[in-house]
Amino acid sequence: MPSLKILLLSFCRLNGTIPTAKGLCELKHLQKLDMSNNDLSGTLPLCLANLTSLQLLDLSFNHFIGNISLSPLGSLTSMHTLQLSSNLFRIPISLLPFFNHSKLKHLNCDENEICADIDVPTLTPKFQLRTLDLSGQGDGGVFPKFFYYQHKLEYVDMSNMKMKGEFPHWLIRNNTKLDTLHLPNCSPSGPLQLPIHSHVYFSDLDISDNYFNGSIPTEIGIRFPSLNSLDLSGNGLTGGIPSSFGKMSQLTELDLSSNHLSGIIPQELIVGCSSLSELILSNNSLHGQIFPKQANCEELIRLLLDGNQFNQSIPYSIINCTRLEVLDVRDNHLFGSIPSWIGNMTSLQILDLSKNNFFGNLPSSFCPPSICEVYLSRNRLQGPLMNAFYNCPSLMILDLGHNNFTRRIPEWIGNFSALTYLLLGYNNLEGKIPIQLCNLTQLRLVDLSNNNLFGHVPPCISIDSNWVRGIQDVDDSFRTYIREQPLEFTTKRISYYFRGRVLKHISGLDLSCNNLTGKIPAELGNLSVIQVLNLSHNSLTGLIPQSFSNLKQIESLDLSYNNLNGKIPQLTQLHWLAVFSVAHNNLSGQTPEMVAQFATFDNSSYEGNPFLCGPPLSKSCFASSMPGVSAKDKKDHKRDDGFMDMDAFYKHSILMSELSLCCSFSKLGWLQNTELELIAEYNLLLVFKAQVIGDRVDSGRQGTRPEICAQAIAFWELDSTITESIPTINLSGQGHGGVFPKFLYYQHNLRIPGWIRNVTYLEVLDLSENNFFKNLPSDFGPPWICEVYLSKNRLRGPLMNAFYNCSELTVLHLSHKTQRLELTTKNALRYFQRSILDLISGLDLSCNNLTSKILAEIGNFNIIQLLNLSHNKLTGLIPQSFSNLKQIESLDLSHNNLNGNIPQLLN
């Protein structure tokens, strides 16, 4: 075959090296050789230099290696097309090996190792290229000199090549037929200079992700009137958007995002660019109206204006964008109600209005027919969901978190068979979790946290994922409907924003901070692909299901602040577990063996469970640090007919300088019911210091239950003669629940009692780290109270007048010990000893569910230094009375629903 001129071997599954013996190298008349898309490797044989008639050589998409400067390609001077893309060649950016190729017109070297030359001789290349692709990764040094001699270039792509210098405006000037110039992520800097003449052939310019600064030249629309695509994103450009953009009548894609642009969107841009299909102005400082009232946007498909300072309502003119598929205005200052006419935008697929100031109820049935994704989180929307999304059969993502929606989750939620992400957290939703959620088999993330939901956890709820750790991801369908909209979800105790393909790899269920009751369904253990499971801060009871050992992909498991009992099941085979907490329950027995991931968990994962023992807890399972009640004591107690000298006990209580209400019932199996009744008749708080050994309870006696917490308390009305004498009440960290201990009285709700206001000389009240719930009593603060600790409970409702008469109040703060306080001040967590604490004063009600307005009376706390009301649901204005807080050092009102102007005093 010595006369063969064309040899096509692409996609033939060839492997190995090119043979050097008789064969390919003897085809001296060969003009076209295509060996692309195979599995060939090694260096190019030197005998290829014999193919002197070769005009087209395509070696792309193989695994060839070697330095092109030492290869036989330098001898093939008849070539006009050379394709070397996607190999492992080392190619000098100067293109010196091809300087004698006078016929070379098309050179593609992308996705190889492009390197800078150390010493380049001053030579003039003989070639006049038309297309050049050197994109990939590499350090090219300065802009290659051979470009100065090129005058016929039509396509240039140098993407991701690090090069020093300014924008090569001379390259556009010298090549009058240049159509495409791609220089993204190439590191040029300085102002953006344009050629002095208009270039009618220039249609595609991408200089994104560089270091250009200064303003966009005002004449850009005149210099480049034929541009079809312009990407200036990711630079440091300042100033306004030039109105001359309106001269680009053929412009279809414009991306000016991630700069420092300011001002308004010029009407000329929207009216003049009639072919515009994609407008991206995200992450700038633009303000005013998001869209001019007169708009010619019939071709517009994607409108991304997120991360700016637009501060008006959504204009009706957007309805003229009949082909609009994506509307993203998140993270602005837009306000007003959400217009119902959005439901008439038949092409709309993605709607993101999150992180704005929209308020009011959702329009009924406003859902566009093609909608797939709705993001309305972090606004001030309110009212019931009703039928807002009733006709959304294609809905895949619904994010309504951090609003004020009320009433039940509608049952029609089960009609969204394609729903994948459901985020309703941080609202005021109530009622039971609808069983219709079990119809949604595609769910990957569900967040119903921080609401007022009650009832049981549905056992049939499912969490799906088509990604499993260790299995290669081959499903690209996800990209068809997930654009780049971020979703906020809390995992590993930190709130993250997930977007794009990363979001595909996250699956979780968050039902925390509600009022859920009953047992944890064993069926949740079948969610073998789930990564995040958070059931904390509820009132769940019973055992931790053994089936949780099946959660092989779990990374974060939080069951804290419930009423779970029994032993912790064997979970040490959960090798991906990074966060684990069963704190503040009624668990007993030994902690899991400290192996694998469990070796990384400290005391905080188990605290608040008095019957738990073993490392990392200090309590040993094999030896008692405190003596128990002896058999003789029990016998003597029976012999005395169980009678206690209550009068002596009463008098002793009056004389106590600090009344510590720590009642341990783990060893009170011998305490008779008659004695309990006697204590009740004396109208006393039950004060009894019993010794605790392990998790043993004498369950043989009537009225005792093994699952009862080791420390519990029962409240009775106090006699005024004793209540006036108590200077300190400390119940912190005792696990006191919403009901009396079951062996005392059954099913009696326990709130913070109103009689505390009668403890006249009470100065310190610590009820933190318990399970007290519902509203604070009105005006319950004693007149001389100085310190109140109510943190880590389940209190809710308006503040009303609870502290109205507490004129001496200096600290209302989260704490678990009165001798060593943990305070958050100036956004830093610090510990203060009692001696230092005397020098500070503060009020911290953060991270609760407090509602209503901020009381203006708080401004009367003129000596307060720390005030933290963040992470609640407070509404209304910031009180002008805050001007009286002359000593304030740290003021945090974030993460609420406050509106109006910031008072001048805070400026």
Sequence and secondary structure as in RCSB ss.txt:
>XXXX:A:sequence
MPSLKILLLSFCRLNGTIPTAKGLCELKHLQKLDMSNNDLSGTLPLCLANLTSLQLLDLSFNHFIGNISLSPLGS
LTSMHTLQLSSNLFRIPISLLPFFNHSKLKHLNCDENEICADIDVPTLTPKFQLRTLDLSGQGDGGVFPKFFYYQ
HKLEYVDMSNMKMKGEFPHWLIRNNTKLDTLHLPNCSPSGPLQLPIHSHVYFSDLDISDNYFNGSIPTEIGIRFP
SLNSLDLSGNGLTGGIPSSFGKMSQLTELDLSSNHLSGIIPQELIVGCSSLSELILSNNSLHGQIFPKQANCEEL
IRLLLDGNQFNQSIPYSIINCTRLEVLDVRDNHLFGSIPSWIGNMTSLQILDLSKNNFFGNLPSSFCPPSICEVY
LSRNRLQGPLMNAFYNCPSLMILDLGHNNFTRRIPEWIGNFSALTYLLLGYNNLEGKIPIQLCNLTQLRLVDLSN
NNLFGHVPPCISIDSNWVRGIQDVDDSFRTYIREQPLEFTTKRISYYFRGRVLKHISGLDLSCNNLTGKIPAELG
NLSVIQVLNLSHNSLTGLIPQSFSNLKQIESLDLSYNNLNGKIPQLTQLHWLAVFSVAHNNLSGQTPEMVAQFAT
FDNSSYEGNPFLCGPPLSKSCFASSMPGVSAKDKKDHKRDDGFMDMDAFYKHSILMSELSLCCSFSKLGWLQNTE
LELIAEYNLLLVFKAQVIGDRVDSGRQGTRPEICAQAIAFWELDSTITESIPTINLSGQGHGGVFPKFLYYQHNL
RIPGWIRNVTYLEVLDLSENNFFKNLPSDFGPPWICEVYLSKNRLRGPLMNAFYNCSELTVLHLSHKTQRLELTT
KNALRYFQRSILDLISGLDLSCNNLTSKILAEIGNFNIIQLLNLSHNKLTGLIPQSFSNLKQIESLDLSHNNLNG
NIPQLLN
>XXXX:A:secstr
 TT  EEE TTS  EE    SSSGGG TT  EEE  SSEEEE   GGGGG TT  EEE  SSEEEEEGGGSGGGG
 TT SEEE  SSEEEEETT GGGTT TT  EEE  SSEEE  SS      S   SEEE  SEEEEEE  GGGGG 
    EEE TTEEEESS  HHHHHH TT  EEE TTS  EEE    SS  SS  EEE  SSEEEEE  TTHHHH T
T SEEE  SSEEEE   GGGGG TT  EEE  SSEEEE   HHHHHH TT  EEE  SSEEEE SS SS   TT 
 EEE  SSEE S   GGGGG TT  EEE  SS  EE   GGGGG TT  EEE  SSEEEE   TT   TT  EEE
  SSEEEEE TTTTTT TT  EEE  SSEEEE   GGGGG TT  EEE  SSEEEEE  GGGGG TT  EEE  S
SEEEE   TT     S  TTS     GGGGT  S  EEEEETTEEEEE HHHHTT  EEE  SSEEEEE  GGGG
G TT  EEE  SSEEEE   GGGGG TT  EEE  SSEEEE     TT TT  EEE  SSEEEEE   S GGGGG
  GGGTTT TEEESTTSSS SS  SS    HHHHHHHHHTTT   HHHHHHHHHH SSB    B TTGGG  HHH
HHHHHHTT          TT   TTSTT  TTS SB        HHHHTT  EEE TTS   SB  TTTSSS B 
   GGGGG TT  EEE  SS  EE   TT S TT  EEE  SSEEEEE TTTTTT TT  EE   S SSEEEEEE
TTEEEEEEHHHHTT  EEE  SSEEESB  GGGGG TT  EEE  SS  EE   GGGGG TT  EEE  SSEE S
   GGG 
